[in-house]
Amino acid sequence: MARVYRAADLRLGRTVAVKILAPELARNDVFRKRFEHESRIAASIDHPHIVPVFEAGEAEGVLFIAMRYVVGCDLRALLDREGPLLVPRTARIAAQVASALDAAHAHDLVHRDVKPGNILVAEGTDSEHPEHIYLTDFGLTKKSLSLTGFTTVGQFVGTMDYVAPEQIAGRPVDGRCDVYGLACVVHEMLTGRPPFERDDDMALLWAHLNDPPQPMPGQGEAVNEVLVRALAKDPAQRYPSCTAFVQALRSSPAQLPAHPDRAAGTPPLPGWAAAVYRA
């Protein structure tokens, strides 16, 4: 649907990220107008955890978005490299994403595709803020009021591992759709896996619509209860905002490993080495 390139802004002499959409999308008048309108709204949101949009439009029959180039990696790469994260780090990352999503919801924008690949991880400012999180891809959202989970050109918006039941069913969506998507991402941060895994796409969509999430091993009852509510099939039963979800996660007593600095499964050092090395 789109490709992202690192590019040079020749007018201002800066590096930018340019997303180029598939040419067939520019040929659909409804999609093109919606894309341009929502890109303008996204560009107007000044938020520390939303990637700034510098320019959006159409050139030579192709739709594009020019954004800040973020030095770092996306959350997908981080999880692939490091595996599951502890609750405090998960909550710290999720809180920044939640803040960005709630800011978008205040402008009647629903992201609808919250996933690790759309969460960028840059270097933070100090030891208390070791990472700075950006949420991207707001130019491909839809206004929340009275719109469904499908585009007018017949394409499903969302990624199946993180898609809310109301998107699948084609019902109107609002910010609670992103609460569900963020909960799926949090589940993957804590366990290394999304909440539902099935052998084919139809079974996966069915699971989002009908199956309860399984308890996360090693996380404790309180954390699991928070995720169960955030992943409720009925939007009315979820947390009212993304920030409320993350606040509940942070306030839940986490079941941490006995020695959180030691990688899971690593045996303790023998007694003779303890005086020389610290695990």
Buried (B, 14 or more C-beta within 10 A) or exposed (E): EBEBEEBEBEEEEEEBBBBBBEEEBBEBEEBBEBBBEBBEBBBEBEBEBBBBBBBBBEEEEEBBBBBBBBEBEBBBBBBEEEEBBBBEBBBBBBBBBBBBBBBBBEBBBBBBBBBBBBBBBEEBEEEEEEBBBBBBBBBBBBBBEEBBBBBEEEEBBBBBBBBBBBBBBEEBBBBBBBBBBBBBBBBBBBBEBBBBEBEEEEEBBBBBBEBEBEBBEBBBEBBBEBBBBBBBBEBEEBBEBBBBBBBBBBEBEBBEEEEEEEEEEEEEBEEEEEEEEEE
